[in-house]
Amino acid sequence: MTVHHHLDDASIMRYASGDFDEAFAIVVASHIAMCDDCRAAVRAAEAMGGAVMEAADSSPLEADAFDRLSRMLDMEPEEPLLTPGPTAGKVPLPLSRLIGGDLDQVPWRTIVPGMQRHRIDIASSTSSLYMLKIAPGRKMPEHGHGGTEMTLILEGSYSDVFGQFAAGDIADLDEHVEHQPFVDSDIDCICLVATERPTRFKGMVSRILQPLIGI
């Protein structure tokens, strides 16, 4: 699998330090199970964080610490951070523990024609975690985000102003981003999404329908 869209550096550091709530941690863990580059980056960040903690009580942080971290982020991991397991082709292990290993068995709920959703309840999380299944040729309404949003592609693909996102790619977005994803694959695009706040739709009709859509 070739992954073209990765986590940004801040998200890697947050995940390595355990700063994400569970909804986002599940999306990140699922992505790094599919992405060698981000798995290596998380491993390097965890190693650097451990070294900093060990040195904190005895000496100040060295001036070149962050330069060394940047170099470590380019290193290959010695062994996988997460064992993908037999279902990792379409359902990465961190997600398969919640939904099983078969995307066809997900209890989808149709919210509008061509779009289905499955909510994943995480009692300990203040963010929302859900899956979307969008039919080929469908275009999402143009929208922004009320906070951080991460979307991991599990199957199919979509395109927006940032390019094409296919299986394994992650869209790591903040509240300043507005886009309109279009499903350009000939199969359904299935995504895992974590959001801090509800989506901000731009069109009047989309805003009226938002309680029905529920994202």
Backbone as CSV, one residue per row, in Angstrom:
resi,resn,N_x,N_y,N_z,CA_x,CA_y,CA_z,C_x,C_y,C_z
1,MET,0.839,-1.195,0.000,0.000,0.000,0.000,0.877,1.250,0.000
2,THR,0.608,2.165,-0.920,1.339,3.425,-0.978,0.473,4.530,-0.394
3,VAL,0.957,5.156,0.667,0.220,6.218,1.340,0.816,7.560,0.926
4,HIS,-0.028,8.487,0.498,0.442,9.788,0.020,0.142,10.923,0.992
5,HIS,-0.840,10.765,1.852,-1.219,11.824,2.789,-1.050,11.303,4.208
6,HIS,-0.254,12.051,4.988,0.174,11.585,6.299,-0.306,12.517,7.414
7,LEU,-0.078,12.081,8.646,-0.300,12.932,9.813,0.689,14.085,9.789
8,ASP,0.253,15.256,10.303,1.234,16.338,10.409,2.085,16.117,11.660
9,ASP,3.195,16.862,11.754,4.149,16.635,12.836,3.525,16.849,14.216
10,ALA,2.648,17.850,14.327,2.023,18.123,15.618,1.162,16.948,16.072
11,SER,0.460,16.325,15.134,-0.381,15.181,15.483,0.468,13.983,15.897
12,ILE,1.592,13.798,15.228,2.497,12.707,15.606,2.982,12.900,17.034
13,MET,3.371,14.135,17.378,3.850,14.410,18.726,2.730,14.226,19.752
14,ARG,1.534,14.667,19.411,0.400,14.522,20.334,0.086,13.053,20.589
15,TYR,0.093,12.255,19.537,-0.204,10.840,19.703,0.884,10.154,20.517
16,ALA,2.140,10.462,20.218,3.254,9.838,20.932,3.237,10.181,22.417
17,SER,2.729,11.373,22.737,2.691,11.804,24.139,1.390,11.427,24.837
18,GLY,0.464,10.783,24.103,-0.800,10.374,24.698,-1.770,11.510,24.906
19,ASP,-1.692,12.560,24.072,-2.493,13.764,24.272,-3.852,13.710,23.574
20,PHE,-4.063,12.790,22.635,-5.354,12.687,21.945,-6.372,11.942,22.808
21,ASP,-7.642,12.357,22.704,-8.664,11.547,23.346,-8.878,10.288,22.506
22,GLU,-9.726,9.377,23.009,-9.761,8.034,22.437,-10.245,8.007,20.993
23,ALA,-11.210,8.848,20.628,-11.718,8.839,19.258,-10.600,9.131,18.268
24,PHE,-9.834,10.193,18.523,-8.733,10.537,17.626,-7.611,9.514,17.714
25,ALA,-7.355,8.975,18.904,-6.299,7.977,19.053,-6.601,6.744,18.219
26,ILE,-7.877,6.365,18.107,-8.245,5.204,17.299,-7.980,5.469,15.819
27,VAL,-8.316,6.675,15.341,-8.058,7.008,13.942,-6.563,7.028,13.658
28,VAL,-5.794,7.652,14.551,-4.347,7.718,14.351,-3.741,6.317,14.397
29,ALA,-4.134,5.515,15.377,-3.595,4.158,15.479,-3.938,3.333,14.246
30,SER,-5.139,3.526,13.717,-5.539,2.800,12.507,-4.700,3.240,11.315
31,HIS,-4.419,4.549,11.235,-3.582,5.034,10.133,-2.166,4.499,10.235
32,ILE,-1.569,4.547,11.415,-0.170,4.112,11.501,-0.043,2.600,11.329
33,ALA,-1.142,1.856,11.537,-1.117,0.437,11.213,-1.037,0.214,9.708
34,MET,-1.430,1.233,8.924,-1.441,1.137,7.459,-0.284,1.897,6.815
35,CYS,0.431,2.714,7.588,1.411,3.643,7.013,2.779,3.451,7.648
36,ASP,3.739,2.960,6.879,5.091,2.744,7.398,5.743,4.047,7.841
37,ASP,5.556,5.122,7.070,6.221,6.387,7.371,5.760,6.958,8.707
38,CYS,4.451,6.992,8.924,3.942,7.562,10.179,4.223,6.638,11.355
39,ARG,4.279,5.329,11.121,4.649,4.400,12.185,6.083,4.669,12.626
40,ALA,6.972,4.908,11.667,8.358,5.230,12.004,8.447,6.558,12.742
41,ALA,7.649,7.537,12.310,7.686,8.853,12.943,7.195,8.795,14.385
42,VAL,6.144,8.026,14.630,5.646,7.885,16.005,6.674,7.182,16.869
43,ARG,7.286,6.131,16.337,8.322,5.438,17.098,9.452,6.401,17.473
44,ALA,9.878,7.220,16.537,10.955,8.167,16.811,10.533,9.197,17.850
45,ALA,9.298,9.697,17.746,8.818,10.682,18.715,8.726,10.076,20.104
46,GLU,8.270,8.825,20.196,8.202,8.162,21.502,9.592,7.975,22.095
47,ALA,10.551,7.602,21.243,11.919,7.414,21.727,12.514,8.720,22.214
48,MET,12.267,9.791,21.455,12.787,11.100,21.850,12.131,11.561,23.139
49,GLY,10.824,11.342,23.247,10.126,11.742,24.466,10.647,11.009,25.679
50,GLY,10.938,9.711,25.519,11.500,8.958,26.629,12.859,9.473,27.039
51,ALA,13.681,9.825,26.049,15.011,10.351,26.361,14.916,11.685,27.075
52,VAL,13.983,12.527,26.650,13.808,13.831,27.298,13.376,13.654,28.749
53,MET,12.444,12.707,28.999,11.970,12.480,30.366,13.098,11.985,31.261
54,GLU,13.949,11.111,30.728,15.055,10.586,31.512,16.061,11.665,31.868
55,ALA,16.236,12.625,30.942,17.235,13.665,31.169,16.684,14.849,31.944
56,ALA,15.355,14.929,32.096,14.737,16.132,32.656,15.203,16.438,34.069
57,ASP,15.423,15.399,34.883,15.788,15.623,36.284,17.269,15.855,36.486
58,SER,18.075,15.582,35.459,19.520,15.646,35.657,20.220,16.716,34.845
59,SER,19.624,17.105,33.696,20.310,18.084,32.865,19.309,18.784,31.965
60,PRO,19.615,20.027,31.508,18.712,20.726,30.593,18.700,20.063,29.226
61,LEU,17.621,20.308,28.473,17.491,19.766,27.121,18.586,20.339,26.235
62,GLU,19.266,19.458,25.488,20.353,19.899,24.632,19.832,20.803,23.519
63,ALA,20.672,21.713,23.073,20.262,22.708,22.077,19.851,22.068,20.759
64,ASP,20.453,20.928,20.415,20.152,20.298,19.131,19.104,19.192,19.256
65,ALA,18.354,19.166,20.367,17.405,18.073,20.596,16.361,17.988,19.490
66,PHE,15.821,19.119,19.088,14.769,19.098,18.081,15.324,18.792,16.700
67,ASP,16.567,19.170,16.429,17.204,18.778,15.173,17.373,17.263,15.121
68,ARG,17.764,16.673,16.242,17.923,15.230,16.293,16.582,14.523,16.128
69,LEU,15.531,15.109,16.719,14.205,14.526,16.553,13.789,14.540,15.087
70,SER,14.063,15.652,14.388,13.711,15.742,12.973,14.406,14.662,12.167
71,ARG,15.675,14.400,12.500,16.402,13.343,11.784,15.811,11.972,12.103
72,MET,15.402,11.784,13.357,14.823,10.503,13.756,13.509,10.234,13.049
73,LEU,12.764,11.287,12.734,11.484,11.106,12.070,11.636,10.513,10.678
74,ASP,12.846,10.611,10.105,13.099,10.060,8.774,13.610,8.622,8.822
75,MET,13.828,8.086,10.028,14.365,6.740,10.164,13.284,5.698,9.951
76,GLU,13.677,4.523,9.482,12.766,3.391,9.343,12.656,2.684,10.691
77,PRO,11.496,2.176,11.043,11.368,1.440,12.291,12.076,0.090,12.224
78,GLU,12.617,-0.364,13.380,13.251,-1.675,13.413,12.211,-2.788,13.382
79,GLU,11.015,-2.535,13.926,9.948,-3.522,13.918,8.629,-2.764,13.941
80,PRO,7.522,-3.374,13.511,6.249,-2.656,13.465,5.805,-2.201,14.839
81,LEU,5.298,-0.980,14.932,4.762,-0.465,16.184,3.471,-1.181,16.529
82,LEU,2.645,-1.448,15.525,1.405,-2.181,15.714,1.406,-3.389,14.784
83,THR,1.080,-4.547,15.297,0.963,-5.716,14.446,-0.335,-5.610,13.660
84,PRO,-0.287,-5.473,12.335,-1.507,-5.253,11.572,-2.529,-6.363,11.735
85,GLY,-2.109,-7.615,11.761,-3.060,-8.714,11.925,-3.712,-9.087,10.613
86,PRO,-4.502,-10.138,10.607,-5.055,-10.674,9.358,-6.096,-9.799,8.699
87,THR,-6.680,-8.853,9.433,-7.720,-8.009,8.849,-7.188,-6.655,8.410
88,ALA,-5.867,-6.478,8.372,-5.318,-5.147,8.156,-5.456,-4.652,6.728
89,GLY,-5.857,-5.522,5.792,-5.984,-5.058,4.415,-6.989,-3.942,4.275
90,LYS,-8.186,-4.119,4.864,-9.217,-3.096,4.765,-9.629,-2.552,6.125
91,VAL,-9.492,-3.356,7.165,-9.846,-2.914,8.510,-8.616,-3.048,9.397
92,PRO,-7.917,-1.957,9.687,-6.734,-2.043,10.541,-7.101,-2.540,11.931
93,LEU,-6.159,-3.203,12.576,-6.415,-3.873,13.839,-7.059,-2.977,14.897
94,PRO,-6.586,-1.733,15.120,-7.236,-0.916,16.158,-8.723,-0.691,15.908
95,LEU,-9.130,-0.644,14.631,-10.545,-0.471,14.303,-11.290,-1.795,14.314
96,SER,-10.629,-2.866,13.886,-11.304,-4.169,13.827,-11.737,-4.622,15.207
97,ARG,-11.066,-4.150,16.236,-11.457,-4.496,17.604,-12.810,-3.888,17.969
98,LEU,-13.215,-2.863,17.213,-14.485,-2.193,17.491,-15.595,-2.617,16.546
99,ILE,-15.244,-2.947,15.292,-16.292,-3.224,14.297,-16.181,-4.604,13.675
100,GLY,-15.133,-5.357,14.010,-14.895,-6.624,13.329,-14.035,-6.418,12.094
101,GLY,-13.814,-7.503,11.366,-12.866,-7.442,10.263,-13.461,-7.335,8.879
102,ASP,-14.762,-7.104,8.776,-15.415,-7.105,7.466,-16.245,-5.828,7.315
103,LEU,-15.857,-4.971,6.375,-16.598,-3.723,6.160,-18.018,-3.988,5.684
104,ASP,-18.255,-5.129,5.048,-19.602,-5.446,4.563,-20.560,-5.775,5.713
105,GLN,-20.014,-6.067,6.876,-20.847,-6.420,8.022,-21.145,-5.229,8.933
106,VAL,-20.648,-4.054,8.581,-20.920,-2.858,9.379,-22.410,-2.526,9.278
107,PRO,-23.088,-2.248,10.390,-24.519,-1.924,10.341,-24.758,-0.475,9.896
108,TRP,-24.624,-0.255,8.597,-24.749,1.087,8.049,-26.179,1.607,8.183
109,ARG,-26.280,2.923,8.349,-27.586,3.596,8.383,-27.587,4.676,7.313
110,THR,-28.542,4.619,6.398,-28.638,5.619,5.339,-29.093,6.949,5.934
111,ILE,-28.330,8.016,5.637,-28.704,9.346,6.152,-29.224,10.248,5.040
112,VAL,-28.697,10.120,3.839,-29.248,10.743,2.631,-28.927,9.777,1.495
113,PRO,-29.604,9.870,0.364,-29.293,8.957,-0.751,-27.808,9.011,-1.120
114,GLY,-27.192,7.859,-1.183,-25.790,7.782,-1.563,-24.820,7.948,-0.413
115,MET,-25.307,8.128,0.817,-24.427,8.311,1.960,-24.970,7.528,3.154
116,GLN,-24.095,6.709,3.733,-24.450,5.942,4.917,-23.452,6.230,6.037
117,ARG,-23.906,6.023,7.267,-23.076,6.336,8.436,-23.199,5.221,9.455
118,HIS,-22.120,5.019,10.191,-22.144,4.121,11.343,-21.427,4.814,12.486
119,ARG,-22.140,5.089,13.559,-21.539,5.722,14.731,-20.842,4.670,15.589
120,ILE,-19.699,5.062,16.128,-18.964,4.202,17.061,-18.939,4.921,18.398
121,ASP,-19.629,4.379,19.372,-19.745,5.029,20.668,-18.492,4.770,21.502
122,ILE,-17.860,5.866,21.921,-16.687,5.800,22.789,-17.035,6.600,24.040
123,ALA,-17.395,5.907,25.105,-17.907,6.581,26.301,-16.888,7.540,26.913
124,SER,-15.601,7.203,26.792,-14.569,8.012,27.442,-14.112,9.192,26.601
125,SER,-14.668,9.369,25.390,-14.200,10.408,24.472,-15.184,11.571,24.416
126,THR,-14.649,12.780,24.370,-15.480,13.969,24.187,-15.679,14.294,22.720
127,SER,-14.985,13.593,21.838,-15.104,13.790,20.390,-16.007,12.721,19.794
128,SER,-16.378,12.924,18.527,-17.241,11.968,17.822,-16.393,11.059,16.942
129,LEU,-16.781,9.790,16.885,-16.124,8.820,16.021,-17.205,8.102,15.225
130,TYR,-17.053,8.110,13.892,-18.038,7.448,13.050,-17.397,7.037,11.729
131,MET,-18.115,6.209,10.984,-17.691,5.796,9.661,-18.684,6.318,8.644
132,LEU,-18.186,6.662,7.468,-19.027,7.090,6.356,-18.791,6.169,5.166
133,LYS,-19.865,5.898,4.460,-19.809,5.118,3.220,-20.531,5.937,2.157
134,ILE,-19.776,6.427,1.167,-20.311,7.363,0.185,-20.194,6.744,-1.206
135,ALA,-21.270,6.799,-1.956,-21.343,6.137,-3.252,-20.473,6.834,-4.298
136,PRO,-20.035,6.099,-5.326,-19.245,6.704,-6.408,-19.984,7.879,-7.046
137,GLY,-19.220,8.920,-7.364,-19.777,10.085,-8.028,-20.452,11.086,-7.100
138,ARG,-20.598,10.750,-5.834,-21.246,11.661,-4.892,-20.267,12.739,-4.429
139,LYS,-20.806,13.909,-4.215,-20.020,15.036,-3.736,-20.594,15.491,-2.397
140,MET,-19.726,15.602,-1.402,-20.157,16.134,-0.104,-20.474,17.620,-0.245
141,PRO,-21.407,18.153,0.535,-21.604,19.603,0.528,-20.325,20.310,0.980
142,GLU,-20.094,21.495,0.442,-18.925,22.259,0.855,-19.045,22.585,2.338
143,HIS,-17.942,22.405,3.074,-18.025,22.564,4.526,-16.670,22.888,5.128
144,GLY,-16.731,23.397,6.349,-15.558,23.593,7.185,-15.724,22.780,8.451
145,HIS,-14.834,23.019,9.413,-14.834,22.216,10.627,-14.779,23.115,11.852
146,GLY,-15.498,22.712,12.893,-15.509,23.494,14.123,-14.278,23.293,14.973
147,GLY,-13.442,22.360,14.608,-12.205,22.055,15.327,-11.407,21.067,14.509
148,THR,-10.563,20.296,15.171,-9.775,19.286,14.479,-10.679,18.191,13.922
149,GLU,-10.358,17.734,12.707,-11.039,16.585,12.115,-10.003,15.712,11.431
150,MET,-10.105,14.413,11.633,-9.252,13.453,10.934,-10.124,12.457,10.199
151,THR,-9.795,12.232,8.930,-10.526,11.270,8.104,-9.535,10.289,7.504
152,LEU,-9.695,9.015,7.826,-8.853,7.954,7.297,-9.637,7.175,6.244
153,ILE,-9.059,7.036,5.059,-9.713,6.290,3.984,-9.393,4.808,4.151
154,LEU,-10.444,3.997,4.192,-10.292,2.543,4.315,-10.455,1.831,2.980
155,GLU,-11.294,2.378,2.114,-11.575,1.743,0.820,-12.103,2.808,-0.132
156,GLY,-11.806,2.669,-1.424,-12.223,3.681,-2.396,-11.354,4.924,-2.298
157,SER,-11.844,6.029,-2.838,-11.067,7.275,-2.795,-11.978,8.471,-3.018
158,TYR,-11.494,9.640,-2.573,-12.151,10.905,-2.903,-11.083,11.929,-3.246
159,SER,-11.491,12.999,-3.890,-10.593,14.102,-4.213,-11.185,15.404,-3.710
160,ASP,-10.300,16.324,-3.327,-10.702,17.677,-2.957,-9.558,18.616,-3.316
161,VAL,-9.541,19.806,-2.742,-8.518,20.781,-3.094,-7.113,20.323,-2.691
162,PHE,-7.011,19.309,-1.841,-5.705,18.832,-1.384,-5.216,17.630,-2.178
163,GLY,-6.003,17.178,-3.155,-5.594,16.047,-3.978,-6.492,14.851,-3.772
164,GLN,-6.004,13.695,-4.197,-6.775,12.466,-4.069,-6.373,11.728,-2.794
165,PHE,-7.361,11.233,-2.088,-7.146,10.461,-0.868,-7.682,9.050,-1.098
166,ALA,-6.784,8.061,-1.013,-7.152,6.663,-1.231,-6.844,5.866,0.028
167,ALA,-7.014,4.548,-0.039,-6.877,3.695,1.138,-5.537,3.916,1.835
168,GLY,-5.597,4.178,3.137,-4.414,4.438,3.937,-4.122,5.899,4.142
169,ASP,-4.615,6.755,3.240,-4.385,8.195,3.374,-5.229,8.768,4.511
170,ILE,-4.700,9.810,5.147,-5.426,10.481,6.214,-5.472,11.983,5.938
171,ALA,-6.645,12.571,6.121,-6.809,14.024,6.024,-6.781,14.555,7.453
172,ASP,-5.729,15.275,7.791,-5.497,15.804,9.138,-5.783,17.300,9.079
173,LEU,-7.009,17.703,9.418,-7.506,19.048,9.142,-7.829,19.811,10.427
174,ASP,-7.817,21.144,10.309,-8.187,21.967,11.454,-9.357,22.870,11.087
175,GLU,-9.688,23.798,11.982,-10.884,24.624,11.798,-10.756,25.644,10.683
176,HIS,-9.564,25.819,10.129,-9.356,26.812,9.076,-9.607,26.245,7.672
177,VAL,-9.836,24.965,7.570,-9.959,24.298,6.265,-11.419,24.237,5.826
178,GLU,-11.650,24.552,4.546,-12.939,24.314,3.905,-12.696,23.503,2.640
179,HIS,-13.541,22.501,2.405,-13.343,21.660,1.218,-14.656,20.990,0.848
180,GLN,-14.628,20.296,-0.300,-15.816,19.611,-0.814,-15.373,18.294,-1.442
181,PRO,-15.230,17.254,-0.634,-14.771,15.969,-1.170,-15.734,15.396,-2.211
182,PHE,-15.138,14.800,-3.238,-15.889,14.169,-4.333,-15.385,12.740,-4.492
183,VAL,-16.269,11.756,-4.420,-15.865,10.362,-4.533,-15.558,10.055,-5.996
184,ASP,-14.271,9.818,-6.276,-13.839,9.616,-7.656,-13.495,8.159,-7.960
185,SER,-13.728,7.268,-7.007,-13.486,5.851,-7.256,-14.741,5.209,-7.827
186,ASP,-14.573,4.028,-8.425,-15.726,3.323,-8.978,-16.362,2.379,-7.960
187,ILE,-15.894,2.454,-6.709,-16.512,1.733,-5.599,-16.817,2.732,-4.496
188,ASP,-17.602,2.324,-3.513,-17.911,3.207,-2.395,-16.638,3.664,-1.700
189,CYS,-16.638,4.897,-1.255,-15.542,5.419,-0.438,-15.942,5.242,1.028
190,ILE,-15.157,4.467,1.759,-15.439,4.195,3.163,-14.352,4.842,4.011
191,CYS,-14.787,5.658,4.964,-13.871,6.458,5.772,-14.152,6.275,7.255
192,LEU,-13.121,6.449,8.058,-13.232,6.535,9.507,-12.941,7.977,9.892
193,VAL,-13.843,8.599,10.653,-13.758,10.037,10.916,-13.834,10.306,12.420
194,ALA,-12.958,11.170,12.911,-13.036,11.697,14.272,-13.142,13.212,14.183
195,THR,-14.055,13.801,14.942,-14.259,15.255,14.924,-14.396,15.780,16.345
196,GLU,-13.853,16.984,16.553,-14.026,17.656,17.840,-15.374,18.352,17.942
197,ARG,-15.816,18.921,16.822,-17.056,19.694,16.786,-17.837,19.312,15.528
198,PRO,-19.127,19.605,15.468,-19.898,19.293,14.260,-19.363,20.020,13.029
199,THR,-19.581,19.411,11.878,-19.203,20.009,10.598,-19.961,21.310,10.385
200,ARG,-19.299,22.292,9.750,-19.943,23.567,9.418,-20.252,23.582,7.924
201,PHE,-21.490,23.260,7.558,-21.889,23.301,6.155,-22.131,24.734,5.715
202,LYS,-21.789,25.017,4.449,-21.904,26.388,3.948,-23.273,26.692,3.355
203,GLY,-23.854,25.730,2.640,-25.126,25.982,1.972,-26.297,25.965,2.936
204,MET,-27.333,26.750,2.631,-28.507,26.832,3.493,-29.191,25.480,3.613
205,VAL,-29.385,24.788,2.476,-30.069,23.495,2.500,-29.290,22.499,3.343
206,SER,-27.968,22.487,3.182,-27.138,21.560,3.951,-27.228,21.853,5.439
207,ARG,-27.274,23.137,5.808,-27.389,23.484,7.226,-28.740,23.051,7.792
208,ILE,-29.791,23.170,6.987,-31.117,22.744,7.434,-31.158,21.238,7.638
209,LEU,-30.449,20.501,6.746,-30.460,19.038,6.817,-29.439,18.469,7.811
210,GLN,-28.593,19.314,8.380,-27.532,18.807,9.223,-28.029,17.952,10.396
211,PRO,-29.113,18.314,11.086,-29.583,17.421,12.155,-29.899,16.020,11.647
212,LEU,-30.376,15.910,10.409,-30.655,14.599,9.817,-29.375,13.876,9.469
213,ILE,-28.428,14.622,8.878,-27.159,14.020,8.459,-26.362,13.584,9.685
214,GLY,-26.348,14.438,10.713,-25.740,14.063,11.973,-24.230,13.999,11.971
215,ILE,-23.561,14.843,11.171,-22.103,14.890,11.185,-21.639,16.333,11.283
